[in-house]
Amino acid sequence: MIKAIFLLFIALSPFACGEAGSMDSFKTWPDGASPAEVGKRVAENVIPREFRFNAMPSKASLGVIYPEVIAWYGALTVAKLSGDRDLSDRLIRKFEPFLTVPGSQRVNRKAHVDYRVFGSVPLEIFIENNDDRCKVLGLSLADAQWERTTPDGITAEARYWIDDMYMIPLLQSQAFRASGDAKYIDRAAMTMSAYFAKMQQSNGLFYHGENAHFFWGRGNGWMAAGSAELLRSLPATHPRYEEILAGYRRMMKGLLENQMDSGMWRQLLDKPESWPESSGTAMFAFAMVTGVRNGWLDQASYGPAARKAWLALVAQLDDKANLREVCIGTDKGDTEAFYLERPRTVGDLHGQAPMLWTVSALLR
């Protein structure tokens, strides 16, 4: 408790931001808040977790689920960027069963963004160790996602829920990183462009879906994180680069205007009565750190905001590195009360995952 109060005090202190919001915002940290230390704690928290298909036999037919995938991806990148070979080896060994005949049955081939994203993990493993089995598996899922397309050329799996805009761009960007084939980054950019054009509101933010006109925190987090993930690999010469960068910047401005004094963001971003929610905050921190690191965002404005968010999140970790105040899995809702009354949980992978992404952004 004392440590949490201390970290929150540091987050709110004007000295926490470094001079003029420079890159010093990310250089020095109070005890217990350095990205390397926190990343190690959160990654070690993720590794021993039992897959849901084992823990809940009634759900076994669904195989590996997306929160497990995106946390695994985050842990792999943290291990690589921190040079922790032992951690990398353990994360990669955990994947080996899925390359066997019985284990491969746990890879859900259903045409749905939440299952296709599984391919991002074997593609990351291939990027790290050149295991061709992983490349074949990951690319097969990326290509399957484009077997059916809409008249405008994007995958028919696109639902125009903003949740899609992490799942699709991550998989296709990973396929581009692993193969160098421009078709994958073109797919991600085409889809992101369509979502920006159709769904971004005048304040830069996004409704959860076409029939869910609420600025849900984690929903916007998926969009923020997905656009930053895409921009990391989208060539500046790409014909869609400028429009995607402009949409991303509009969103970051809207988020900056809605950040709480504590550094957190709310469950419903624009509702002062809403509660501070950790998973969305972690996704926004990742997006802003990535933007500052790559020069897409003004350091003086966004560096301090991202730092404040990070320190507020560290204060939400318990002694086992479980993140508090995480909204449970959420479908689209049709009332404001639906979102405000969602249960909160501790240690849910929806929160652990973006903590790891933010660590990686800070280490890059």
TATA-V346023 format. One record per residue. N is the residue number from 1. RES is the residue in one letter. SS is DSSP state (H for helix, E for strand, - for the rest). PHI is phi in radians with two decimals (999 if undefined). OMEGA is omega as a letter, one per 20 degrees, with the letter a starting at -180 (* if undefined). Layout:
n:N res:RES ss:SS phi:PHI omega:OMEGA
n:N res:RES ss:SS phi:PHI omega:OMEGA
This chain:
n:1 res:M ss:- phi:999 omega:r
n:2 res:I ss:H phi:-1.06 omega:r
n:3 res:K ss:H phi:-1.10 omega:a
n:4 res:A ss:H phi:-1.10 omega:r
n:5 res:I ss:H phi:-1.13 omega:r
n:6 res:F ss:H phi:-1.09 omega:a
n:7 res:L ss:H phi:-1.14 omega:r
n:8 res:L ss:H phi:-1.16 omega:r
n:9 res:F ss:H phi:-1.07 omega:r
n:10 res:I ss:H phi:-1.09 omega:a
n:11 res:A ss:H phi:-1.06 omega:a
n:12 res:L ss:H phi:-1.52 omega:a
n:13 res:S ss:- phi:-1.21 omega:r
n:14 res:P ss:H phi:-1.12 omega:r
n:15 res:F ss:H phi:-1.40 omega:a
n:16 res:A ss:H phi:-1.24 omega:a
n:17 res:C ss:H phi:-1.66 omega:a
n:18 res:G ss:- phi:1.39 omega:a
n:19 res:E ss:H phi:-1.19 omega:r
n:20 res:A ss:H phi:0.95 omega:r
n:21 res:G ss:H phi:1.15 omega:a
n:22 res:S ss:- phi:-1.30 omega:r
n:23 res:M ss:H phi:-1.11 omega:r
n:24 res:D ss:H phi:-1.04 omega:r
n:25 res:S ss:H phi:-0.97 omega:a
n:26 res:F ss:H phi:-1.99 omega:a
n:27 res:K ss:- phi:-1.70 omega:a
n:28 res:T ss:- phi:-2.15 omega:a
n:29 res:W ss:- phi:-2.41 omega:r
n:30 res:P ss:- phi:-1.15 omega:r
n:31 res:D ss:- phi:-0.95 omega:r
n:32 res:G ss:- phi:1.51 omega:a
n:33 res:A ss:- phi:-2.03 omega:a
n:34 res:S ss:- phi:-1.16 omega:a
n:35 res:P ss:H phi:-0.96 omega:a
n:36 res:A ss:H phi:-1.09 omega:a
n:37 res:E ss:H phi:-1.18 omega:a
n:38 res:V ss:H phi:-1.16 omega:r
n:39 res:G ss:H phi:-1.04 omega:r
n:40 res:K ss:H phi:-1.08 omega:a
n:41 res:R ss:H phi:-1.08 omega:a
n:42 res:V ss:H phi:-1.23 omega:r
n:43 res:A ss:H phi:-1.12 omega:r
n:44 res:E ss:H phi:-1.17 omega:r
n:45 res:N ss:H phi:-1.16 omega:a
n:46 res:V ss:H phi:-1.35 omega:a
n:47 res:I ss:H phi:-0.94 omega:a
n:48 res:P ss:- phi:-1.36 omega:a
n:49 res:R ss:- phi:-1.12 omega:r
n:50 res:E ss:- phi:-1.37 omega:r
n:51 res:F ss:- phi:-1.10 omega:a
n:52 res:R ss:H phi:-1.06 omega:a
n:53 res:F ss:H phi:-1.15 omega:r
n:54 res:N ss:H phi:-1.58 omega:a
n:55 res:A ss:H phi:-1.26 omega:a
n:56 res:M ss:- phi:-2.25 omega:a
n:57 res:P ss:H phi:-0.94 omega:a
n:58 res:S ss:H phi:-1.16 omega:r
n:59 res:K ss:H phi:-1.80 omega:a
n:60 res:A ss:H phi:-1.03 omega:a
n:61 res:S ss:H phi:-1.17 omega:a
n:62 res:L ss:H phi:-1.44 omega:r
n:63 res:G ss:- phi:1.23 omega:r
n:64 res:V ss:- phi:-1.22 omega:a
n:65 res:I ss:- phi:-1.86 omega:a
n:66 res:Y ss:H phi:-1.05 omega:r
n:67 res:P ss:H phi:-1.07 omega:r
n:68 res:E ss:H phi:-1.15 omega:a
n:69 res:V ss:H phi:-1.15 omega:a
n:70 res:I ss:H phi:-1.25 omega:r
n:71 res:A ss:H phi:-1.26 omega:r
n:72 res:W ss:H phi:-1.09 omega:r
n:73 res:Y ss:H phi:-1.01 omega:r
n:74 res:G ss:H phi:-1.09 omega:r
n:75 res:A ss:H phi:-1.13 omega:r
n:76 res:L ss:H phi:-1.06 omega:a
n:77 res:T ss:H phi:-1.21 omega:r
n:78 res:V ss:H phi:-1.09 omega:a
n:79 res:A ss:H phi:-1.06 omega:a
n:80 res:K ss:H phi:-1.13 omega:a
n:81 res:L ss:H phi:-1.24 omega:r
n:82 res:S ss:H phi:-1.56 omega:r
n:83 res:G ss:- phi:1.24 omega:a
n:84 res:D ss:- phi:-1.58 omega:a
n:85 res:R ss:H phi:-1.12 omega:r
n:86 res:D ss:H phi:-1.11 omega:r
n:87 res:L ss:H phi:-1.09 omega:r
n:88 res:S ss:H phi:-1.01 omega:a
n:89 res:D ss:H phi:-1.06 omega:a
n:90 res:R ss:H phi:-1.21 omega:r
n:91 res:L ss:H phi:-1.16 omega:a
n:92 res:I ss:H phi:-1.29 omega:r
n:93 res:R ss:H phi:-1.07 omega:r
n:94 res:K ss:- phi:-1.11 omega:a
n:95 res:F ss:- phi:-1.50 omega:a
n:96 res:E ss:H phi:-0.88 omega:a
n:97 res:P ss:H phi:-1.02 omega:a
n:98 res:F ss:H phi:-1.32 omega:r
n:99 res:L ss:H phi:-1.66 omega:r
n:100 res:T ss:- phi:-1.74 omega:a
n:101 res:V ss:H phi:-1.07 omega:r
n:102 res:P ss:H phi:-1.15 omega:a
n:103 res:G ss:H phi:-1.16 omega:a
n:104 res:S ss:H phi:-1.11 omega:r
n:105 res:Q ss:- phi:-1.22 omega:r
n:106 res:R ss:- phi:-1.51 omega:r
n:107 res:V ss:- phi:-1.60 omega:a
n:108 res:N ss:- phi:-1.32 omega:a
n:109 res:R ss:- phi:-1.65 omega:r
n:110 res:K ss:- phi:-1.07 omega:a
n:111 res:A ss:- phi:-1.33 omega:a
n:112 res:H ss:- phi:-2.62 omega:a
n:113 res:V ss:H phi:-1.02 omega:a
n:114 res:D ss:H phi:-1.21 omega:r
n:115 res:Y ss:H phi:-1.76 omega:r
n:116 res:R ss:H phi:-1.05 omega:a
n:117 res:V ss:- phi:-1.07 omega:r
n:118 res:F ss:- phi:-0.85 omega:a
n:119 res:G ss:H phi:-1.07 omega:a
n:120 res:S ss:H phi:-1.16 omega:a
n:121 res:V ss:H phi:-1.28 omega:r
n:122 res:P ss:H phi:-1.06 omega:r
n:123 res:L ss:H phi:-1.16 omega:r
n:124 res:E ss:H phi:-1.14 omega:r
n:125 res:I ss:H phi:-1.11 omega:r
n:126 res:F ss:H phi:-1.05 omega:r
n:127 res:I ss:H phi:-1.02 omega:a
n:128 res:E ss:H phi:-1.51 omega:a
n:129 res:N ss:H phi:-2.33 omega:r
n:130 res:N ss:- phi:1.07 omega:r
n:131 res:D ss:- phi:-1.36 omega:a
n:132 res:D ss:H phi:-1.09 omega:r
n:133 res:R ss:H phi:-1.05 omega:a
n:134 res:C ss:H phi:-1.23 omega:r
n:135 res:K ss:H phi:-1.11 omega:a
n:136 res:V ss:H phi:-1.06 omega:a
n:137 res:L ss:H phi:-1.10 omega:a
n:138 res:G ss:H phi:-1.10 omega:r
n:139 res:L ss:H phi:-1.18 omega:r
n:140 res:S ss:H phi:-1.11 omega:r
n:141 res:L ss:H phi:-1.30 omega:r
n:142 res:A ss:H phi:-1.12 omega:r
n:143 res:D ss:H phi:-1.26 omega:r
n:144 res:A ss:H phi:-1.07 omega:a
n:145 res:Q ss:- phi:-1.12 omega:a
n:146 res:W ss:- phi:-1.90 omega:r
n:147 res:E ss:- phi:-1.16 omega:r
n:148 res:R ss:- phi:-2.12 omega:a
n:149 res:T ss:E phi:-2.20 omega:r
n:150 res:T ss:- phi:-1.47 omega:r
n:151 res:P ss:- phi:-0.99 omega:r
n:152 res:D ss:- phi:-1.55 omega:r
n:153 res:G ss:- phi:1.65 omega:r
n:154 res:I ss:- phi:-1.63 omega:a
n:155 res:T ss:E phi:-1.01 omega:r
n:156 res:A ss:- phi:-1.21 omega:r
n:157 res:E ss:- phi:-1.30 omega:r
n:158 res:A ss:- phi:-1.16 omega:a
n:159 res:R ss:- phi:-1.90 omega:a
n:160 res:Y ss:- phi:1.00 omega:r
n:161 res:W ss:E phi:-1.84 omega:a
n:162 res:I ss:- phi:-1.19 omega:r
n:163 res:D ss:- phi:-0.96 omega:a
n:164 res:D ss:H phi:-1.02 omega:a
n:165 res:M ss:H phi:-1.45 omega:q
n:166 res:Y ss:H phi:-1.83 omega:a
n:167 res:M ss:H phi:-1.08 omega:a
n:168 res:I ss:H phi:-1.23 omega:a
n:169 res:P ss:H phi:-1.08 omega:r
n:170 res:L ss:H phi:-1.09 omega:a
n:171 res:L ss:H phi:-1.06 omega:a
n:172 res:Q ss:H phi:-1.23 omega:r
n:173 res:S ss:H phi:-1.16 omega:r
n:174 res:Q ss:H phi:-1.11 omega:r
n:175 res:A ss:H phi:-1.11 omega:r
n:176 res:F ss:H phi:-1.14 omega:a
n:177 res:R ss:H phi:-1.10 omega:a
n:178 res:A ss:H phi:-1.39 omega:a
n:179 res:S ss:H phi:-1.89 omega:a
n:180 res:G ss:- phi:1.33 omega:a
n:181 res:D ss:- phi:-1.43 omega:a
n:182 res:A ss:H phi:-1.13 omega:a
n:183 res:K ss:H phi:-1.06 omega:a
n:184 res:Y ss:H phi:-1.25 omega:r
n:185 res:I ss:H phi:-1.24 omega:r
n:186 res:D ss:H phi:-1.10 omega:r
n:187 res:R ss:H phi:-1.07 omega:a
n:188 res:A ss:H phi:-1.08 omega:a
n:189 res:A ss:H phi:-1.17 omega:r
n:190 res:M ss:H phi:-1.06 omega:a
n:191 res:T ss:H phi:-1.23 omega:r
n:192 res:M ss:H phi:-1.04 omega:r
n:193 res:S ss:H phi:-1.04 omega:r
n:194 res:A ss:H phi:-1.11 omega:r
n:195 res:Y ss:H phi:-1.22 omega:r
n:196 res:F ss:H phi:-1.04 omega:a
n:197 res:A ss:H phi:-1.15 omega:a
n:198 res:K ss:H phi:-1.60 omega:a
n:199 res:M ss:H phi:-2.09 omega:a
n:200 res:Q ss:E phi:-1.26 omega:a
n:201 res:Q ss:- phi:-1.63 omega:a
n:202 res:S ss:- phi:-1.10 omega:r
n:203 res:N ss:- phi:-1.52 omega:r
n:204 res:G ss:- phi:1.57 omega:a
n:205 res:L ss:- phi:-1.68 omega:a
n:206 res:F ss:E phi:-2.31 omega:r
n:207 res:Y ss:- phi:-1.20 omega:a
n:208 res:H ss:- phi:-1.05 omega:r
n:209 res:G ss:E phi:-2.84 omega:a
n:210 res:E ss:- phi:-1.08 omega:r
n:211 res:N ss:- phi:-1.98 omega:r
n:212 res:A ss:E phi:-2.39 omega:a
n:213 res:H ss:- phi:-1.49 omega:a
n:214 res:F ss:- phi:-2.41 omega:r
n:215 res:F ss:- phi:-1.52 omega:a
n:216 res:W ss:E phi:-1.19 omega:a
n:217 res:G ss:H phi:-1.01 omega:a
n:218 res:R ss:H phi:-1.17 omega:r
n:219 res:G ss:H phi:-1.01 omega:r
n:220 res:N ss:H phi:-1.14 omega:r
n:221 res:G ss:H phi:-1.08 omega:r
n:222 res:W ss:H phi:-1.02 omega:a
n:223 res:M ss:H phi:-1.18 omega:a
n:224 res:A ss:H phi:-1.09 omega:a
n:225 res:A ss:H phi:-1.19 omega:a
n:226 res:G ss:H phi:-1.15 omega:r
n:227 res:S ss:H phi:-1.21 omega:r
n:228 res:A ss:H phi:-1.17 omega:r
n:229 res:E ss:H phi:-1.08 omega:r
n:230 res:L ss:H phi:-1.14 omega:a
n:231 res:L ss:H phi:-1.09 omega:r
n:232 res:R ss:H phi:-1.02 omega:a
n:233 res:S ss:H phi:-2.04 omega:a
n:234 res:L ss:- phi:-1.32 omega:a
n:235 res:P ss:- phi:-1.05 omega:r
n:236 res:A ss:- phi:-1.09 omega:r
n:237 res:T ss:- phi:-1.53 omega:a
n:238 res:H ss:- phi:-1.14 omega:a
n:239 res:P ss:- phi:-1.09 omega:r
n:240 res:R ss:- phi:-1.77 omega:a
n:241 res:Y ss:H phi:-1.03 omega:a
n:242 res:E ss:H phi:-1.13 omega:a
n:243 res:E ss:H phi:-1.21 omega:r
n:244 res:I ss:H phi:-1.23 omega:r
n:245 res:L ss:H phi:-1.07 omega:r
n:246 res:A ss:H phi:-1.12 omega:r
n:247 res:G ss:H phi:-1.13 omega:r
n:248 res:Y ss:H phi:-1.06 omega:a
n:249 res:R ss:H phi:-1.14 omega:r
n:250 res:R ss:H phi:-1.07 omega:r
n:251 res:M ss:H phi:-1.15 omega:a
n:252 res:M ss:H phi:-1.07 omega:r
n:253 res:K ss:H phi:-1.11 omega:r
n:254 res:G ss:H phi:-1.09 omega:r
n:255 res:L ss:H phi:-1.19 omega:a
n:256 res:L ss:H phi:-1.00 omega:a
n:257 res:E ss:H phi:-1.23 omega:a
n:258 res:N ss:H phi:-1.93 omega:r
n:259 res:Q ss:- phi:-1.25 omega:r
n:260 res:M ss:- phi:-1.33 omega:r
n:261 res:D ss:- phi:-1.05 omega:r
n:262 res:S ss:- phi:-1.25 omega:a
n:263 res:G ss:- phi:1.81 omega:a
n:264 res:M ss:- phi:-1.51 omega:r
n:265 res:W ss:E phi:-2.07 omega:a
n:266 res:R ss:E phi:-1.55 omega:r
n:267 res:Q ss:- phi:-1.02 omega:r
n:268 res:L ss:E phi:-1.91 omega:a
n:269 res:L ss:- phi:-1.03 omega:a
n:270 res:D ss:- phi:-1.76 omega:a
n:271 res:K ss:- phi:-1.96 omega:a
n:272 res:P ss:- phi:-1.01 omega:a
n:273 res:E ss:- phi:-1.38 omega:a
n:274 res:S ss:- phi:-1.35 omega:a
n:275 res:W ss:- phi:-1.54 omega:r
n:276 res:P ss:E phi:-1.17 omega:a
n:277 res:E ss:E phi:-2.12 omega:a
n:278 res:S ss:H phi:-1.47 omega:a
n:279 res:S ss:H phi:-1.17 omega:r
n:280 res:G ss:H phi:-1.09 omega:r
n:281 res:T ss:H phi:-1.00 omega:a
n:282 res:A ss:H phi:-1.15 omega:r
n:283 res:M ss:H phi:-1.16 omega:r
n:284 res:F ss:H phi:-1.18 omega:r
n:285 res:A ss:H phi:-1.06 omega:r
n:286 res:F ss:H phi:-1.00 omega:a
n:287 res:A ss:H phi:-1.12 omega:a
n:288 res:M ss:H phi:-1.30 omega:r
n:289 res:V ss:H phi:-1.03 omega:a
n:290 res:T ss:H phi:-1.08 omega:r
n:291 res:G ss:H phi:-1.14 omega:r
n:292 res:V ss:H phi:-1.16 omega:a
n:293 res:R ss:H phi:-1.03 omega:a
n:294 res:N ss:- phi:-1.68 omega:r
n:295 res:G ss:- phi:1.36 omega:r
n:296 res:W ss:- phi:-1.46 omega:a
n:297 res:L ss:- phi:-2.11 omega:r
n:298 res:D ss:- phi:-1.13 omega:a
n:299 res:Q ss:H phi:-1.09 omega:a
n:300 res:A ss:H phi:-1.15 omega:a
n:301 res:S ss:H phi:-1.58 omega:a
n:302 res:Y ss:H phi:-1.65 omega:r
n:303 res:G ss:H phi:-1.07 omega:r
n:304 res:P ss:H phi:-1.09 omega:r
n:305 res:A ss:H phi:-1.12 omega:r
n:306 res:A ss:H phi:-1.17 omega:r
n:307 res:R ss:H phi:-1.09 omega:a
n:308 res:K ss:H phi:-1.05 omega:r
n:309 res:A ss:H phi:-1.11 omega:a
n:310 res:W ss:H phi:-1.04 omega:a
n:311 res:L ss:H phi:-1.17 omega:r
n:312 res:A ss:H phi:-1.13 omega:r
n:313 res:L ss:H phi:-1.18 omega:r
n:314 res:V ss:H phi:-1.02 omega:r
n:315 res:A ss:- phi:-1.17 omega:r
n:316 res:Q ss:- phi:-1.56 omega:r
n:317 res:L ss:E phi:-1.42 omega:r
n:318 res:D ss:- phi:-1.48 omega:a
n:319 res:D ss:- phi:-1.23 omega:r
n:320 res:K ss:- phi:-1.86 omega:r
n:321 res:A ss:- phi:1.17 omega:r
n:322 res:N ss:- phi:-1.60 omega:a
n:323 res:L ss:E phi:-1.44 omega:r
n:324 res:R ss:- phi:-1.50 omega:r
n:325 res:E ss:- phi:1.03 omega:r
n:326 res:V ss:E phi:-1.82 omega:r
n:327 res:C ss:E phi:-1.14 omega:r
n:328 res:I ss:- phi:-1.20 omega:r
n:329 res:G ss:- phi:-0.91 omega:a
n:330 res:T ss:- phi:-2.40 omega:r
n:331 res:D ss:- phi:-1.42 omega:r
n:332 res:K ss:- phi:-1.20 omega:r
n:333 res:G ss:- phi:-2.00 omega:a
n:334 res:D ss:- phi:-1.99 omega:r
n:335 res:T ss:- phi:-2.44 omega:r
n:336 res:E ss:H phi:-1.06 omega:a
n:337 res:A ss:H phi:-1.06 omega:r
n:338 res:F ss:H phi:-0.96 omega:a
n:339 res:Y ss:H phi:-1.33 omega:a
n:340 res:L ss:H phi:-1.15 omega:a
n:341 res:E ss:- phi:-1.73 omega:r
n:342 res:R ss:- phi:-1.09 omega:r
n:343 res:P ss:- phi:-1.12 omega:r
n:344 res:R ss:E phi:-1.89 omega:a
n:345 res:T ss:E phi:-2.41 omega:a
n:346 res:V ss:- phi:-2.13 omega:r
n:347 res:G ss:- phi:1.41 omega:r
n:348 res:D ss:- phi:-1.12 omega:a
n:349 res:L ss:H phi:-1.13 omega:r
n:350 res:H ss:H phi:-1.04 omega:r
n:351 res:G ss:H phi:-1.69 omega:a
n:352 res:Q ss:H phi:-1.06 omega:a
n:353 res:A ss:H phi:-1.06 omega:a
n:354 res:P ss:H phi:-1.20 omega:r
n:355 res:M ss:H phi:-1.05 omega:r
n:356 res:L ss:H phi:-1.20 omega:r
n:357 res:W ss:H phi:-1.05 omega:a
n:358 res:T ss:H phi:-1.18 omega:r
n:359 res:V ss:H phi:-0.96 omega:a
n:360 res:S ss:H phi:-1.06 omega:r
n:361 res:A ss:H phi:-1.09 omega:r
n:362 res:L ss:H phi:-1.24 omega:a
n:363 res:L ss:H phi:-1.48 omega:a
n:364 res:R ss:- phi:-1.20 omega:*
